């Protein structure tokens, strides 16, 4: 008889806690309340860019990466415009660097979109030997 009473008490206590927990979860999801949530979605991105790999790229396992963001005057659909300033200009003139350089081109009449830039960096990291502890961003004007 004592064992049955103890079991009944455990079931009753468990039932009380279960209903309290469920009520709290329902309350937290209600109007006027804040709750945690997560969005998992794939975003389709199209972004043209220049990519520079160091001359001895194959000799190392991982390289620093420099993301160069141009100014408003270089927006468009012609990547040659990106070569007007900064690292892309220096690379076009024959200078070499001991790091990967990624120079995207912002679409006409747009501003830099953090989601697109993040997607670009994710793509570069996935396909090239990037030292993820040494990723740097620089730019000028709209990109600085």
Secondary structure as GFF3:
##gff-version 3
##sequence-region A 1 144
A	DSSP	alpha_helix	2	28	.	.	.	ID=ss1
A	DSSP	beta_strand	49	52	.	.	.	ID=ss2
A	DSSP	three_ten_helix	57	59	.	.	.	ID=ss3
A	DSSP	beta_strand	63	69	.	.	.	ID=ss4
A	DSSP	three_ten_helix	72	74	.	.	.	ID=ss5
A	DSSP	three_ten_helix	79	84	.	.	.	ID=ss6
A	DSSP	alpha_helix	86	92	.	.	.	ID=ss7
A	DSSP	beta_strand	100	104	.	.	.	ID=ss8
A	DSSP	alpha_helix	114	127	.	.	.	ID=ss9
A	DSSP	beta_strand	130	139	.	.	.	ID=ss10
A	DSSP	three_ten_helix	141	143	.	.	.	ID=ss11
###
